[in-house]
Amino acid sequence: MPFVIGSPCIDVMDKSCTEECPVDCIYEGGRKLYIHPVECIECGACEPVCPVEAISVDRRLPEDQLPHKADNAQFFTAPLPGRDEPLGSPGGAHKVGRVGVDTPLVQAAPGGGTADG
């Protein structure tokens, strides 16, 4: 997984990164955005436009953000709450639209307010 979106995105979801992504690999949960680890081409266009600096290369994640590396992958590989099957690799976030649910890690994060998105 080349890039990871960490906790600073929770309840912010500015979405500047989605506008810069040339392959449409950034998906919208309920409170946070997630980068698809297979669809991402590692171009890095998303990282500098994030106003809350939530995006990092997986190898340079701050220690407190390490749980988000596995969590970003889990968004696509495990069934999300209220769903019977994993999201998988749909081939672009616009095909799916707003997923509207998050992984248990993000659901349990403090806050829980409505995202600006």
Biopython code that builds the backbone (N, CA, C, O; Angstrom):
import numpy as np
from Bio.PDB.StructureBuilder import StructureBuilder

atoms = [
    (1, "MET", "N", (0.854, -1.175, 0.000)),
    (1, "MET", "CA", (0.000, 0.000, 0.000)),
    (1, "MET", "C", (0.898, 1.235, 0.000)),
    (1, "MET", "O", (1.615, 1.475, 0.971)),
    (2, "PRO", "N", (0.867, 2.002, -1.051)),
    (2, "PRO", "CA", (1.789, 3.127, -1.148)),
    (2, "PRO", "C", (1.423, 4.323, -0.280)),
    (2, "PRO", "O", (2.287, 4.829, 0.435)),
    (3, "PHE", "N", (0.197, 4.791, -0.311)),
    (3, "PHE", "CA", (-0.222, 5.938, 0.484)),
    (3, "PHE", "C", (-1.349, 5.541, 1.419)),
    (3, "PHE", "O", (-2.172, 4.683, 1.102)),
    (4, "VAL", "N", (-1.367, 6.183, 2.578)),
    (4, "VAL", "CA", (-2.346, 5.879, 3.615)),
    (4, "VAL", "C", (-2.945, 7.192, 4.109)),
    (4, "VAL", "O", (-2.238, 8.189, 4.263)),
    (5, "ILE", "N", (-4.238, 7.184, 4.353)),
    (5, "ILE", "CA", (-4.897, 8.336, 4.955)),
    (5, "ILE", "C", (-5.115, 8.025, 6.425)),
    (5, "ILE", "O", (-5.745, 7.025, 6.772)),
    (6, "GLY", "N", (-4.590, 8.887, 7.286)),
    (6, "GLY", "CA", (-4.646, 8.663, 8.717)),
    (6, "GLY", "C", (-5.756, 9.435, 9.409)),
    (6, "GLY", "O", (-6.633, 10.013, 8.768)),
    (7, "SER", "N", (-5.696, 9.428, 10.719)),
    (7, "SER", "CA", (-6.760, 9.982, 11.556)),
    (7, "SER", "C", (-7.032, 11.474, 11.382)),
    (7, "SER", "O", (-8.151, 11.900, 11.667)),
    (8, "PRO", "N", (-6.076, 12.302, 10.930)),
    (8, "PRO", "CA", (-6.436, 13.709, 10.756)),
    (8, "PRO", "C", (-7.590, 13.929, 9.767)),
    (8, "PRO", "O", (-8.219, 14.987, 9.780)),
    (9, "CYS", "N", (-7.866, 12.951, 8.922)),
    (9, "CYS", "CA", (-8.969, 13.058, 7.964)),
    (9, "CYS", "C", (-10.335, 12.831, 8.618)),
    (9, "CYS", "O", (-11.356, 13.277, 8.094)),
    (10, "ILE", "N", (-10.354, 12.149, 9.745)),
    (10, "ILE", "CA", (-11.634, 11.796, 10.384)),
    (10, "ILE", "C", (-12.420, 13.064, 10.712)),
    (10, "ILE", "O", (-11.916, 13.987, 11.352)),
    (11, "ASP", "N", (-13.650, 13.078, 10.260)),
    (11, "ASP", "CA", (-14.600, 14.182, 10.446)),
    (11, "ASP", "C", (-14.181, 15.474, 9.755)),
    (11, "ASP", "O", (-14.727, 16.537, 10.048)),
    (12, "VAL", "N", (-13.215, 15.391, 8.839)),
    (12, "VAL", "CA", (-12.811, 16.558, 8.050)),
    (12, "VAL", "C", (-13.153, 16.310, 6.579)),
    (12, "VAL", "O", (-13.914, 17.072, 5.982)),
    (13, "MET", "N", (-12.604, 15.265, 6.004)),
    (13, "MET", "CA", (-12.816, 14.875, 4.604)),
    (13, "MET", "C", (-12.903, 16.071, 3.656)),
    (13, "MET", "O", (-13.938, 16.289, 3.026)),
    (14, "ASP", "N", (-11.845, 16.826, 3.555)),
    (14, "ASP", "CA", (-11.761, 17.994, 2.678)),
    (14, "ASP", "C", (-11.966, 17.614, 1.204)),
    (14, "ASP", "O", (-12.548, 18.391, 0.447)),
    (15, "LYS", "N", (-11.511, 16.473, 0.804)),
    (15, "LYS", "CA", (-11.646, 15.907, -0.546)),
    (15, "LYS", "C", (-10.782, 16.568, -1.613)),
    (15, "LYS", "O", (-10.964, 16.287, -2.798)),
    (16, "SER", "N", (-9.849, 17.437, -1.232)),
    (16, "SER", "CA", (-8.912, 17.980, -2.218)),
    (16, "SER", "C", (-8.134, 16.861, -2.885)),
    (16, "SER", "O", (-7.814, 16.929, -4.072)),
    (17, "CYS", "N", (-7.836, 15.832, -2.109)),
    (17, "CYS", "CA", (-7.071, 14.699, -2.634)),
    (17, "CYS", "C", (-7.825, 13.978, -3.746)),
    (17, "CYS", "O", (-7.218, 13.522, -4.715)),
    (18, "THR", "N", (-9.140, 13.873, -3.611)),
    (18, "THR", "CA", (-9.925, 13.162, -4.637)),
    (18, "THR", "C", (-9.913, 13.920, -5.951)),
    (18, "THR", "O", (-9.975, 13.317, -7.022)),
    (19, "GLU", "N", (-9.832, 15.235, -5.874)),
    (19, "GLU", "CA", (-9.791, 16.046, -7.085)),
    (19, "GLU", "C", (-8.455, 15.920, -7.810)),
    (19, "GLU", "O", (-8.393, 16.077, -9.029)),
    (20, "GLU", "N", (-7.392, 15.637, -7.070)),
    (20, "GLU", "CA", (-6.056, 15.520, -7.662)),
    (20, "GLU", "C", (-5.729, 14.118, -8.144)),
    (20, "GLU", "O", (-4.852, 13.949, -8.992)),
    (21, "CYS", "N", (-6.413, 13.113, -7.626)),
    (21, "CYS", "CA", (-6.084, 11.720, -7.943)),
    (21, "CYS", "C", (-6.416, 11.400, -9.396)),
    (21, "CYS", "O", (-7.577, 11.488, -9.795)),
    (22, "PRO", "N", (-5.408, 11.027, -10.198)),
    (22, "PRO", "CA", (-5.663, 10.755, -11.612)),
    (22, "PRO", "C", (-6.324, 9.404, -11.885)),
    (22, "PRO", "O", (-6.811, 9.169, -12.991)),
    (23, "VAL", "N", (-6.345, 8.516, -10.891)),
    (23, "VAL", "CA", (-6.927, 7.187, -11.110)),
    (23, "VAL", "C", (-8.166, 6.930, -10.267)),
    (23, "VAL", "O", (-8.675, 5.809, -10.261)),
    (24, "ASP", "N", (-8.662, 7.930, -9.559)),
    (24, "ASP", "CA", (-9.921, 7.809, -8.818)),
    (24, "ASP", "C", (-9.882, 6.678, -7.792)),
    (24, "ASP", "O", (-10.816, 5.881, -7.708)),
    (25, "CYS", "N", (-8.800, 6.609, -7.009)),
    (25, "CYS", "CA", (-8.634, 5.503, -6.062)),
    (25, "CYS", "C", (-8.892, 5.889, -4.613)),
    (25, "CYS", "O", (-8.583, 5.115, -3.707)),
    (26, "ILE", "N", (-9.454, 7.074, -4.377)),
    (26, "ILE", "CA", (-9.722, 7.526, -3.016)),
    (26, "ILE", "C", (-11.226, 7.465, -2.775)),
    (26, "ILE", "O", (-12.002, 8.187, -3.400)),
    (27, "TYR", "N", (-11.617, 6.591, -1.858)),
    (27, "TYR", "CA", (-13.020, 6.281, -1.604)),
    (27, "TYR", "C", (-13.503, 6.974, -0.339)),
    (27, "TYR", "O", (-12.729, 7.203, 0.591)),
    (28, "GLU", "N", (-14.788, 7.304, -0.312)),
    (28, "GLU", "CA", (-15.369, 8.041, 0.799)),
    (28, "GLU", "C", (-16.176, 7.144, 1.720)),
    (28, "GLU", "O", (-17.178, 6.551, 1.320)),
    (29, "GLY", "N", (-15.722, 7.058, 2.952)),
    (29, "GLY", "CA", (-16.483, 6.353, 3.976)),
    (29, "GLY", "C", (-17.484, 7.305, 4.607)),
    (29, "GLY", "O", (-17.920, 8.263, 3.969)),
    (30, "GLY", "N", (-17.844, 7.051, 5.840)),
    (30, "GLY", "CA", (-18.766, 7.932, 6.541)),
    (30, "GLY", "C", (-18.088, 9.123, 7.183)),
    (30, "GLY", "O", (-18.626, 10.230, 7.181)),
    (31, "ARG", "N", (-16.881, 8.889, 7.745)),
    (31, "ARG", "CA", (-16.163, 9.930, 8.476)),
    (31, "ARG", "C", (-14.769, 10.188, 7.931)),
    (31, "ARG", "O", (-14.103, 11.127, 8.368)),
    (32, "LYS", "N", (-14.312, 9.369, 6.979)),
    (32, "LYS", "CA", (-12.920, 9.410, 6.542)),
    (32, "LYS", "C", (-12.821, 8.928, 5.105)),
    (32, "LYS", "O", (-13.709, 8.233, 4.613)),
    (33, "LEU", "N", (-11.738, 9.300, 4.435)),
    (33, "LEU", "CA", (-11.433, 8.822, 3.087)),
    (33, "LEU", "C", (-10.414, 7.688, 3.176)),
    (33, "LEU", "O", (-9.651, 7.600, 4.139)),
    (34, "TYR", "N", (-10.411, 6.826, 2.167)),
    (34, "TYR", "CA", (-9.540, 5.649, 2.143)),
    (34, "TYR", "C", (-8.918, 5.508, 0.760)),
    (34, "TYR", "O", (-9.610, 5.665, -0.246)),
    (35, "ILE", "N", (-7.619, 5.213, 0.694)),
    (35, "ILE", "CA", (-6.927, 4.999, -0.576)),
    (35, "ILE", "C", (-6.888, 3.507, -0.869)),
    (35, "ILE", "O", (-6.446, 2.713, -0.038)),
    (36, "HIS", "N", (-7.355, 3.132, -2.057)),
    (36, "HIS", "CA", (-7.333, 1.719, -2.442)),
    (36, "HIS", "C", (-5.887, 1.318, -2.725)),
    (36, "HIS", "O", (-5.253, 1.900, -3.605)),
    (37, "PRO", "N", (-5.352, 0.332, -1.996)),
    (37, "PRO", "CA", (-3.937, -0.012, -2.112)),
    (37, "PRO", "C", (-3.537, -0.615, -3.456)),
    (37, "PRO", "O", (-2.367, -0.540, -3.830)),
    (38, "VAL", "N", (-4.467, -1.203, -4.184)),
    (38, "VAL", "CA", (-4.149, -1.808, -5.479)),
    (38, "VAL", "C", (-4.373, -0.811, -6.616)),
    (38, "VAL", "O", (-3.608, -0.787, -7.579)),
    (39, "GLU", "N", (-5.399, -0.006, -6.509)),
    (39, "GLU", "CA", (-5.721, 0.946, -7.574)),
    (39, "GLU", "C", (-4.775, 2.150, -7.592)),
    (39, "GLU", "O", (-4.600, 2.776, -8.637)),
    (40, "CYS", "N", (-4.172, 2.479, -6.465)),
    (40, "CYS", "CA", (-3.254, 3.615, -6.376)),
    (40, "CYS", "C", (-2.009, 3.354, -7.224)),
    (40, "CYS", "O", (-1.430, 2.269, -7.175)),
    (41, "ILE", "N", (-1.607, 4.360, -8.000)),
    (41, "ILE", "CA", (-0.415, 4.220, -8.851)),
    (41, "ILE", "C", (0.825, 4.896, -8.238)),
    (41, "ILE", "O", (1.856, 5.031, -8.897)),
    (42, "GLU", "N", (0.710, 5.309, -6.992)),
    (42, "GLU", "CA", (1.818, 5.901, -6.248)),
    (42, "GLU", "C", (2.352, 7.185, -6.865)),
    (42, "GLU", "O", (3.551, 7.455, -6.783)),
    (43, "CYS", "N", (1.483, 7.982, -7.481)),
    (43, "CYS", "CA", (1.932, 9.227, -8.109)),
    (43, "CYS", "C", (2.218, 10.325, -7.082)),
    (43, "CYS", "O", (3.017, 11.224, -7.342)),
    (44, "GLY", "N", (1.569, 10.253, -5.920)),
    (44, "GLY", "CA", (1.799, 11.227, -4.870)),
    (44, "GLY", "C", (1.046, 12.540, -5.022)),
    (44, "GLY", "O", (1.265, 13.460, -4.234)),
    (45, "ALA", "N", (0.177, 12.655, -5.998)),
    (45, "ALA", "CA", (-0.559, 13.908, -6.217)),
    (45, "ALA", "C", (-1.453, 14.270, -5.036)),
    (45, "ALA", "O", (-1.702, 15.450, -4.788)),
    (46, "CYS", "N", (-1.931, 13.284, -4.316)),
    (46, "CYS", "CA", (-2.851, 13.518, -3.210)),
    (46, "CYS", "C", (-2.173, 14.115, -1.979)),
    (46, "CYS", "O", (-2.768, 14.935, -1.279)),
    (47, "GLU", "N", (-0.959, 13.716, -1.718)),
    (47, "GLU", "CA", (-0.285, 14.078, -0.463)),
    (47, "GLU", "C", (-0.134, 15.580, -0.236)),
    (47, "GLU", "O", (-0.506, 16.055, 0.837)),
    (48, "PRO", "N", (0.392, 16.352, -1.188)),
    (48, "PRO", "CA", (0.620, 17.771, -0.898)),
    (48, "PRO", "C", (-0.648, 18.624, -0.817)),
    (48, "PRO", "O", (-0.606, 19.726, -0.270)),
    (49, "VAL", "N", (-1.766, 18.142, -1.344)),
    (49, "VAL", "CA", (-2.987, 18.965, -1.332)),
    (49, "VAL", "C", (-3.848, 18.753, -0.098)),
    (49, "VAL", "O", (-4.820, 19.481, 0.106)),
    (50, "CYS", "N", (-3.514, 17.783, 0.721)),
    (50, "CYS", "CA", (-4.302, 17.517, 1.928)),
    (50, "CYS", "C", (-4.056, 18.625, 2.952)),
    (50, "CYS", "O", (-2.934, 18.785, 3.431)),
    (51, "PRO", "N", (-5.101, 19.392, 3.290)),
    (51, "PRO", "CA", (-4.902, 20.524, 4.201)),
    (51, "PRO", "C", (-4.619, 20.134, 5.651)),
    (51, "PRO", "O", (-4.144, 20.957, 6.434)),
    (52, "VAL", "N", (-4.910, 18.878, 6.014)),
    (52, "VAL", "CA", (-4.657, 18.450, 7.395)),
    (52, "VAL", "C", (-3.499, 17.459, 7.482)),
    (52, "VAL", "O", (-3.267, 16.855, 8.529)),
    (53, "GLU", "N", (-2.776, 17.297, 6.376)),
    (53, "GLU", "CA", (-1.601, 16.419, 6.313)),
    (53, "GLU", "C", (-1.913, 15.010, 6.793)),
    (53, "GLU", "O", (-1.150, 14.419, 7.557)),
    (54, "ALA", "N", (-3.038, 14.480, 6.338)),
    (54, "ALA", "CA", (-3.469, 13.144, 6.746)),
    (54, "ALA", "C", (-2.887, 12.042, 5.864)),
    (54, "ALA", "O", (-2.978, 10.866, 6.218)),
    (55, "ILE", "N", (-2.296, 12.392, 4.730)),
    (55, "ILE", "CA", (-1.819, 11.392, 3.772)),
    (55, "ILE", "C", (-0.306, 11.246, 3.880)),
    (55, "ILE", "O", (0.436, 12.228, 3.866)),
    (56, "SER", "N", (0.129, 9.992, 3.988)),
    (56, "SER", "CA", (1.563, 9.694, 4.074)),
    (56, "SER", "C", (1.871, 8.447, 3.258)),
    (56, "SER", "O", (1.015, 7.589, 3.048)),
    (57, "VAL", "N", (3.113, 8.372, 2.806)),
    (57, "VAL", "CA", (3.600, 7.128, 2.218)),
    (57, "VAL", "C", (3.635, 6.104, 3.340)),
    (57, "VAL", "O", (4.056, 6.420, 4.453)),
    (58, "ASP", "N", (3.201, 4.891, 3.064)),
    (58, "ASP", "CA", (3.083, 3.888, 4.130)),
    (58, "ASP", "C", (4.385, 3.657, 4.882)),
    (58, "ASP", "O", (4.357, 3.345, 6.072)),
    (59, "ARG", "N", (5.513, 3.801, 4.222)),
    (59, "ARG", "CA", (6.804, 3.570, 4.869)),
    (59, "ARG", "C", (7.220, 4.724, 5.778)),
    (59, "ARG", "O", (8.153, 4.584, 6.569)),
    (60, "ARG", "N", (6.528, 5.871, 5.671)),
    (60, "ARG", "CA", (6.879, 7.035, 6.478)),
    (60, "ARG", "C", (5.749, 7.467, 7.408)),
    (60, "ARG", "O", (5.689, 8.621, 7.832)),
    (61, "LEU", "N", (4.872, 6.547, 7.714)),
    (61, "LEU", "CA", (3.762, 6.879, 8.615)),
    (61, "LEU", "C", (4.283, 7.204, 10.013)),
    (61, "LEU", "O", (5.144, 6.491, 10.530)),
    (62, "PRO", "N", (3.783, 8.248, 10.620)),
    (62, "PRO", "CA", (4.127, 8.479, 12.025)),
    (62, "PRO", "C", (3.649, 7.284, 12.851)),
    (62, "PRO", "O", (2.640, 6.661, 12.520)),
    (63, "GLU", "N", (4.355, 6.977, 13.894)),
    (63, "GLU", "CA", (4.041, 5.784, 14.694)),
    (63, "GLU", "C", (2.590, 5.749, 15.167)),
    (63, "GLU", "O", (1.971, 4.686, 15.196)),
    (64, "ASP", "N", (2.048, 6.908, 15.536)),
    (64, "ASP", "CA", (0.666, 6.926, 16.019)),
    (64, "ASP", "C", (-0.359, 6.676, 14.911)),
    (64, "ASP", "O", (-1.543, 6.481, 15.187)),
    (65, "GLN", "N", (0.098, 6.683, 13.663)),
    (65, "GLN", "CA", (-0.801, 6.446, 12.528)),
    (65, "GLN", "C", (-0.650, 5.044, 11.927)),
    (65, "GLN", "O", (-1.360, 4.701, 10.982)),
    (66, "LEU", "N", (0.257, 4.242, 12.459)),
    (66, "LEU", "CA", (0.489, 2.893, 11.915)),
    (66, "LEU", "C", (-0.776, 2.028, 11.841)),
    (66, "LEU", "O", (-0.918, 1.274, 10.878)),
    (67, "PRO", "N", (-1.690, 2.098, 12.797)),
    (67, "PRO", "CA", (-2.906, 1.286, 12.676)),
    (67, "PRO", "C", (-3.724, 1.598, 11.413)),
    (67, "PRO", "O", (-4.501, 0.760, 10.955)),
    (68, "HIS", "N", (-3.552, 2.781, 10.861)),
    (68, "HIS", "CA", (-4.319, 3.162, 9.675)),
    (68, "HIS", "C", (-3.812, 2.487, 8.402)),
    (68, "HIS", "O", (-4.527, 2.440, 7.402)),
    (69, "LYS", "N", (-2.589, 1.966, 8.432)),
    (69, "LYS", "CA", (-2.074, 1.253, 7.261)),
    (69, "LYS", "C", (-2.928, 0.005, 7.012)),
    (69, "LYS", "O", (-3.433, -0.181, 5.905)),
    (70, "ALA", "N", (-3.090, -0.829, 7.999)),
    (70, "ALA", "CA", (-3.922, -2.028, 7.859)),
    (70, "ALA", "C", (-5.391, -1.652, 7.714)),
    (70, "ALA", "O", (-6.137, -2.316, 6.993)),
    (71, "ASP", "N", (-5.802, -0.602, 8.388)),
    (71, "ASP", "CA", (-7.196, -0.174, 8.353)),
    (71, "ASP", "C", (-7.617, 0.285, 6.957)),
    (71, "ASP", "O", (-8.727, -0.013, 6.516)),
    (72, "ASN", "N", (-6.735, 1.012, 6.257)),
    (72, "ASN", "CA", (-7.055, 1.438, 4.896)),
    (72, "ASN", "C", (-7.265, 0.230, 3.993)),
    (72, "ASN", "O", (-8.180, 0.232, 3.169)),
    (73, "ALA", "N", (-6.442, -0.793, 4.131)),
    (73, "ALA", "CA", (-6.616, -2.014, 3.335)),
    (73, "ALA", "C", (-7.890, -2.740, 3.737)),
    (73, "ALA", "O", (-8.613, -3.252, 2.882)),
    (74, "GLN", "N", (-8.166, -2.785, 5.032)),
    (74, "GLN", "CA", (-9.356, -3.491, 5.527)),
    (74, "GLN", "C", (-10.650, -2.884, 4.977)),
    (74, "GLN", "O", (-11.636, -3.600, 4.807)),
    (75, "PHE", "N", (-10.661, -1.594, 4.699)),
    (75, "PHE", "CA", (-11.838, -0.945, 4.131)),
    (75, "PHE", "C", (-12.274, -1.642, 2.842)),
    (75, "PHE", "O", (-13.459, -1.643, 2.508)),
    (76, "PHE", "N", (-11.329, -2.229, 2.125)),
    (76, "PHE", "CA", (-11.614, -2.881, 0.845)),
    (76, "PHE", "C", (-11.672, -4.399, 0.935)),
    (76, "PHE", "O", (-12.310, -5.041, 0.100)),
    (77, "THR", "N", (-11.015, -4.986, 1.937)),
    (77, "THR", "CA", (-10.891, -6.449, 1.988)),
    (77, "THR", "C", (-11.807, -7.148, 2.981)),
    (77, "THR", "O", (-11.976, -8.365, 2.906)),
    (78, "ALA", "N", (-12.400, -6.407, 3.907)),
    (78, "ALA", "CA", (-13.297, -7.004, 4.905)),
    (78, "ALA", "C", (-14.695, -6.414, 4.729)),
    (78, "ALA", "O", (-14.824, -5.256, 4.330)),
    (79, "PRO", "N", (-15.731, -7.178, 5.016)),
    (79, "PRO", "CA", (-17.079, -6.586, 4.942)),
    (79, "PRO", "C", (-17.207, -5.428, 5.934)),
    (79, "PRO", "O", (-16.859, -5.567, 7.107)),
    (80, "LEU", "N", (-17.690, -4.330, 5.473)),
    (80, "LEU", "CA", (-17.908, -3.170, 6.327)),
    (80, "LEU", "C", (-19.229, -3.335, 7.068)),
    (80, "LEU", "O", (-20.084, -4.109, 6.636)),
    (81, "PRO", "N", (-19.407, -2.632, 8.159)),
    (81, "PRO", "CA", (-20.666, -2.740, 8.907)),
    (81, "PRO", "C", (-21.883, -2.524, 8.002)),
    (81, "PRO", "O", (-21.947, -1.562, 7.238)),
    (82, "GLY", "N", (-22.832, -3.435, 8.108)),
    (82, "GLY", "CA", (-24.043, -3.355, 7.300)),
    (82, "GLY", "C", (-23.923, -3.924, 5.902)),
    (82, "GLY", "O", (-24.869, -3.849, 5.117)),
    (83, "ARG", "N", (-22.767, -4.494, 5.580)),
    (83, "ARG", "CA", (-22.545, -5.074, 4.244)),
    (83, "ARG", "C", (-22.189, -6.540, 4.380)),
    (83, "ARG", "O", (-21.535, -6.945, 5.342)),
    (84, "ASP", "N", (-22.619, -7.327, 3.418)),
    (84, "ASP", "CA", (-22.359, -8.766, 3.455)),
    (84, "ASP", "C", (-21.025, -9.145, 2.835)),
    (84, "ASP", "O", (-20.450, -10.177, 3.182)),
    (85, "GLU", "N", (-20.526, -8.320, 1.918)),
    (85, "GLU", "CA", (-19.290, -8.643, 1.215)),
    (85, "GLU", "C", (-18.335, -7.455, 1.246)),
    (85, "GLU", "O", (-18.761, -6.312, 1.408)),
    (86, "PRO", "N", (-17.036, -7.733, 1.089)),
    (86, "PRO", "CA", (-16.068, -6.633, 1.021)),
    (86, "PRO", "C", (-16.300, -5.768, -0.221)),
    (86, "PRO", "O", (-16.870, -6.230, -1.210)),
    (87, "LEU", "N", (-15.864, -4.540, -0.160)),
    (87, "LEU", "CA", (-15.954, -3.631, -1.299)),
    (87, "LEU", "C", (-15.110, -4.129, -2.456)),
    (87, "LEU", "O", (-15.489, -3.974, -3.617)),
    (88, "GLY", "N", (-13.973, -4.723, -2.147)),
    (88, "GLY", "CA", (-13.093, -5.272, -3.180)),
    (88, "GLY", "C", (-12.397, -4.185, -3.970)),
    (88, "GLY", "O", (-12.007, -3.152, -3.425)),
    (89, "SER", "N", (-12.247, -4.431, -5.266)),
    (89, "SER", "CA", (-11.582, -3.477, -6.155)),
    (89, "SER", "C", (-12.560, -3.071, -7.247)),
    (89, "SER", "O", (-12.555, -3.652, -8.332)),
    (90, "PRO", "N", (-13.402, -2.073, -6.967)),
    (90, "PRO", "CA", (-14.441, -1.695, -7.912)),
    (90, "PRO", "C", (-13.950, -0.943, -9.145)),
    (90, "PRO", "O", (-14.712, -0.755, -10.093)),
    (91, "GLY", "N", (-12.692, -0.511, -9.147)),
    (91, "GLY", "CA", (-12.160, 0.158, -10.330)),
    (91, "GLY", "C", (-12.459, 1.645, -10.395)),
    (91, "GLY", "O", (-12.554, 2.209, -11.485)),
    (92, "GLY", "N", (-12.606, 2.275, -9.267)),
    (92, "GLY", "CA", (-12.804, 3.720, -9.232)),
    (92, "GLY", "C", (-13.872, 4.138, -8.243)),
    (92, "GLY", "O", (-14.948, 3.544, -8.170)),
    (93, "ALA", "N", (-13.553, 5.169, -7.488)),
    (93, "ALA", "CA", (-14.468, 5.643, -6.449)),
    (93, "ALA", "C", (-15.757, 6.212, -7.024)),
    (93, "ALA", "O", (-16.815, 6.086, -6.408)),
    (94, "HIS", "N", (-15.685, 6.830, -8.188)),
    (94, "HIS", "CA", (-16.897, 7.415, -8.768)),
    (94, "HIS", "C", (-17.904, 6.348, -9.180)),
    (94, "HIS", "O", (-19.107, 6.611, -9.213)),
    (95, "LYS", "N", (-17.427, 5.156, -9.492)),
    (95, "LYS", "CA", (-18.339, 4.050, -9.826)),
    (95, "LYS", "C", (-19.167, 3.638, -8.613)),
    (95, "LYS", "O", (-20.315, 3.216, -8.748)),
    (96, "VAL", "N", (-18.578, 3.764, -7.439)),
    (96, "VAL", "CA", (-19.214, 3.329, -6.198)),
    (96, "VAL", "C", (-20.003, 4.466, -5.545)),
    (96, "VAL", "O", (-21.072, 4.246, -4.976)),
    (97, "GLY", "N", (-19.464, 5.674, -5.632)),
    (97, "GLY", "CA", (-20.063, 6.795, -4.922)),
    (97, "GLY", "C", (-19.676, 6.747, -3.452)),
    (97, "GLY", "O", (-18.773, 6.008, -3.061)),
    (98, "ARG", "N", (-20.352, 7.523, -2.659)),
    (98, "ARG", "CA", (-20.062, 7.573, -1.229)),
    (98, "ARG", "C", (-20.454, 6.248, -0.593)),
    (98, "ARG", "O", (-21.613, 5.838, -0.662)),
    (99, "VAL", "N", (-19.486, 5.578, 0.026)),
    (99, "VAL", "CA", (-19.755, 4.298, 0.684)),
    (99, "VAL", "C", (-20.567, 4.545, 1.955)),
    (99, "VAL", "O", (-21.503, 3.803, 2.250)),
    (100, "GLY", "N", (-20.210, 5.580, 2.701)),
    (100, "GLY", "CA", (-21.012, 6.010, 3.838)),
    (100, "GLY", "C", (-20.833, 5.251, 5.138)),
    (100, "GLY", "O", (-21.488, 5.572, 6.130)),
    (101, "VAL", "N", (-19.969, 4.257, 5.159)),
    (101, "VAL", "CA", (-19.649, 3.548, 6.400)),
    (101, "VAL", "C", (-18.137, 3.470, 6.527)),
    (101, "VAL", "O", (-17.404, 3.647, 5.554)),
    (102, "ASP", "N", (-17.687, 3.201, 7.744)),
    (102, "ASP", "CA", (-16.256, 3.141, 8.007)),
    (102, "ASP", "C", (-15.872, 1.830, 8.659)),
    (102, "ASP", "O", (-16.720, 1.034, 9.063)),
    (103, "THR", "N", (-14.588, 1.634, 8.747)),
    (103, "THR", "CA", (-14.035, 0.489, 9.454)),
    (103, "THR", "C", (-14.282, 0.665, 10.951)),
    (103, "THR", "O", (-14.534, 1.780, 11.408)),
    (104, "PRO", "N", (-14.212, -0.419, 11.716)),
    (104, "PRO", "CA", (-14.378, -0.296, 13.171)),
    (104, "PRO", "C", (-13.394, 0.678, 13.822)),
    (104, "PRO", "O", (-13.762, 1.366, 14.773)),
    (105, "LEU", "N", (-12.156, 0.753, 13.335)),
    (105, "LEU", "CA", (-11.169, 1.682, 13.901)),
    (105, "LEU", "C", (-11.664, 3.125, 13.792)),
    (105, "LEU", "O", (-11.579, 3.887, 14.754)),
    (106, "VAL", "N", (-12.171, 3.490, 12.641)),
    (106, "VAL", "CA", (-12.636, 4.864, 12.431)),
    (106, "VAL", "C", (-13.953, 5.099, 13.153)),
    (106, "VAL", "O", (-14.172, 6.179, 13.702)),
    (107, "GLN", "N", (-14.825, 4.112, 13.160)),
    (107, "GLN", "CA", (-16.089, 4.258, 13.891)),
    (107, "GLN", "C", (-15.853, 4.522, 15.373)),
    (107, "GLN", "O", (-16.598, 5.268, 16.008)),
    (108, "ALA", "N", (-14.812, 3.904, 15.915)),
    (108, "ALA", "CA", (-14.526, 4.029, 17.342)),
    (108, "ALA", "C", (-13.738, 5.294, 17.682)),
    (108, "ALA", "O", (-13.551, 5.601, 18.859)),
    (109, "ALA", "N", (-13.278, 6.026, 16.680)),
    (109, "ALA", "CA", (-12.489, 7.225, 16.940)),
    (109, "ALA", "C", (-13.311, 8.293, 17.639)),
    (109, "ALA", "O", (-14.510, 8.420, 17.392)),
    (110, "PRO", "N", (-12.681, 9.051, 18.499)),
    (110, "PRO", "CA", (-13.392, 10.140, 19.182)),
    (110, "PRO", "C", (-13.986, 11.117, 18.169)),
    (110, "PRO", "O", (-13.485, 11.254, 17.053)),
    (111, "GLY", "N", (-15.018, 11.765, 18.558)),
    (111, "GLY", "CA", (-15.673, 12.745, 17.696)),
    (111, "GLY", "C", (-17.037, 12.246, 17.291)),
    (111, "GLY", "O", (-18.006, 12.393, 18.036)),
    (112, "GLY", "N", (-17.115, 11.667, 16.135)),
    (112, "GLY", "CA", (-18.357, 11.085, 15.669)),
    (112, "GLY", "C", (-19.332, 12.079, 15.080)),
    (112, "GLY", "O", (-20.479, 11.738, 14.791)),
    (113, "GLY", "N", (-18.876, 13.318, 14.901)),
    (113, "GLY", "CA", (-19.738, 14.317, 14.281)),
    (113, "GLY", "C", (-19.859, 14.079, 12.793)),
    (113, "GLY", "O", (-19.217, 13.180, 12.249)),
    (114, "THR", "N", (-20.654, 14.856, 12.150)),
    (114, "THR", "CA", (-20.849, 14.740, 10.701)),
    (114, "THR", "C", (-19.663, 15.358, 9.990)),
    (114, "THR", "O", (-19.194, 16.433, 10.365)),
    (115, "ALA", "N", (-19.180, 14.681, 8.966)),
    (115, "ALA", "CA", (-18.058, 15.199, 8.190)),
    (115, "ALA", "C", (-18.525, 16.369, 7.327)),
    (115, "ALA", "O", (-19.692, 16.450, 6.943)),
    (116, "ASP", "N", (-17.590, 17.271, 7.032)),
    (116, "ASP", "CA", (-17.906, 18.421, 6.192)),
    (116, "ASP", "C", (-18.208, 18.006, 4.770)),
    (116, "ASP", "O", (-19.072, 18.581, 4.108)),
    (117, "GLY", "N", (-17.457, 16.960, 4.291)),
    (117, "GLY", "CA", (-17.519, 16.433, 2.963)),
    (117, "GLY", "C", (-18.560, 16.911, 2.132)),
    (117, "GLY", "O", (-18.669, 16.496, 0.978)),
]
sb = StructureBuilder()
sb.init_structure("model")
sb.init_model(0)
sb.init_chain("A")
sb.init_seg("    ")
for serial, (resi, resn, name, xyz) in enumerate(atoms, 1):
    if name == "N":
        sb.init_residue(resn, " ", resi, " ")
    sb.init_atom(name, np.array(xyz, "f"), 0.0, 1.0, " ", f" {name:<3s}", serial, name[0])
structure = sb.get_structure()
